[in-house]
Amino acid sequence: MDSKTQYDEMLREKPTDFLSEAPDHFLLNKKDLFLIGAHPFSEATRRRMIKEGKFPTGFLLSANLRLWRLGEIREWLKTLQGE
């Protein structure tokens, strides 16, 4: 099993392990963010938070697909814990 498959399985089965063990460059979509607990709000709220600089912008892979690097999300979660 390759490492991507291993991390994909870990994301689905043990999201807290994934959050601490997967490499920072691993890419996440909005469904993945929900699985690790980093997207507990609506789409509209996420978009507003991105505009306000309160949520990582990630990058658009296509017109309808935004992805985030796990490292960005980890940093964002750390800032939330510091508040």
C-alpha angles and dihedrals in degrees: 000000000000121000094252091056090046092053092044090055092045090051091055098040106031110016094172091056089047092053092056101035109036119093119262093244093061110121123231132193124204092270090055090049089055091050093055092044097250097116108050093146140071127279091251091053092049092051091049091048091051090051090049092048092245096117129041112267096218112185138277114249090183136350091282104028123079120182133190131204112238090233090061091052093047090053091048092050090051090055090052091052090051093056 
